[in-house]
């Protein structure tokens, strides 16, 4: 089976950034946390969501939280100074990040120069699994790399 272009792009980006991750195929879709739980057979607390948020003024912000958690928008607004944060629309995600929802890899925010916050609960874990460029590809990695290699901001941003 031919690997999708977006997965190849993710592999190349990881390599360029020195980000160590295992990208692997899974037959079932991992578009949502619930889908990923079924496809991977792991708990939602080990799955991460890489979310693109948009402010009232049109500024973008990245947020990475565990699949079992929700983003605390008020806290993120307080930390970032952005007002009226909401989840970006699907078209915004595609245009700004170049990936479909369900395939957004954690490293893309760094590549696109988007300020990104990562929840401290994610950083406490030995490993996490996020999207690997496509909803049928996962990416397993040590989350400490998000702050150590990508300079994402560690924060308490989940509920």
Secondary structure by P-SEA (a helix, b strand, c coil): ccccaaaaaaaaaaaaacbbbbbbbbccccccaaaaaaacccccccbbbbbbbbcccbbbbbbbbccccccaaaaaaaaccccccccccaaaaaaaccccccccccccccccccbbbbbcccccccccccccccccbbbbccccccccccccccccccc
